[in-house]
């Protein structure tokens, strides 16, 4: 098991009902981690609509999940 802190923003924060959580996962990559969280929280956004960052830097969906990471899933944000 790998333990990571996940940060949620905008619509993902609303759907999860929290801005962050610490989870244990067996996911090998960020794509699989998001899939697990999508099932858990009912996220409707697909990965092609999101950016993902690990420890403050944007990364790819196939990057590994490592214990102690802070993972942020960032949806499109509207504004003016």
Secondary structure per residue as TSV (DSSP state, phi and psi in degrees):
chain	resnum	aa	ss	phi	psi
A	1	X	-	360.0	143.5
A	2	X	E	-115.5	135.3
A	3	X	E	-107.2	124.5
A	4	X	E	-133.7	155.9
A	5	X	E	-98.4	128.5
A	6	X	E	-111.7	131.9
A	7	X	E	-107.4	136.3
A	8	X	E	-117.7	142.9
A	9	X	-	-129.2	152.9
A	10	X	H	52.1	-124.7
A	11	X	H	-64.7	-29.0
A	12	X	H	-68.8	-38.7
A	13	X	H	-62.5	-42.6
A	14	X	H	-62.8	-44.9
A	15	X	H	-67.2	-39.6
A	16	X	H	-77.0	-23.3
A	17	X	T	76.6	18.2
A	18	X	S	-160.9	160.1
A	19	X	S	-93.4	-17.4
A	20	X	E	-160.5	160.9
A	21	X	E	-157.4	154.0
A	22	X	E	-101.3	125.8
A	23	X	E	-128.7	158.2
A	24	X	E	-107.9	134.9
A	25	X	E	-141.3	155.9
A	26	X	-	-103.3	4.1
A	27	X	-	-61.6	136.3
A	28	X	S	-88.3	-26.9
A	29	X	B	-136.8	170.4
A	30	X	H	-68.8	-31.6
A	31	X	H	-60.3	-46.6
A	32	X	H	-67.9	-39.1
A	33	X	H	-59.9	-46.7
A	34	X	H	-62.6	-38.9
A	35	X	H	-59.4	-42.0
A	36	X	H	-62.5	-44.8
A	37	X	H	-70.9	-32.8
A	38	X	H	-61.8	-43.3
A	39	X	H	-67.2	-40.6
A	40	X	H	-67.3	-44.6
A	41	X	H	-104.7	-6.0
A	42	X	T	74.8	29.9
A	43	X	-	-61.3	135.0
A	44	X	-	-96.7	-19.2
A	45	X	-	-72.9	136.2
A	46	X	-	-91.1	163.0
A	47	X	G	-62.6	-23.9
A	48	X	G	-70.6	-9.8
A	49	X	G	-102.4	-1.1
A	50	X	E	-119.2	159.0
A	51	X	E	-111.2	154.3
A	52	X	E	-130.0	138.0
A	53	X	E	-129.7	145.9
A	54	X	E	-125.0	125.9
A	55	X	T	51.0	40.5
A	56	X	T	86.9	1.8
A	57	X	E	-124.2	135.1
A	58	X	E	-64.1	138.4
A	59	X	-	-136.6	179.3
A	60	X	-	-93.3	158.8
A	61	X	T	-67.3	-20.7
A	62	X	T	-91.7	1.3
A	63	X	S	-65.9	150.8
A	64	X	B	-71.7	152.4
A	65	X	-	-96.1	123.8
A	66	X	-	-120.4	143.0
A	67	X	T	-56.7	134.8
A	68	X	T	92.4	-8.5
A	69	X	-	-64.4	151.3
A	70	X	E	-109.3	113.7
A	71	X	E	-107.8	129.3
A	72	X	E	-118.2	127.2
A	73	X	E	-102.5	121.9
A	74	X	E	-120.0	110.7
A	75	X	E	-81.1	168.6
A	76	X	-	-62.3	142.2
A	77	X	-	-120.6	129.8
A	78	X	-	-92.8	153.0
A	79	X	-	-177.3	179.3
A	80	X	-	-148.9	360.0
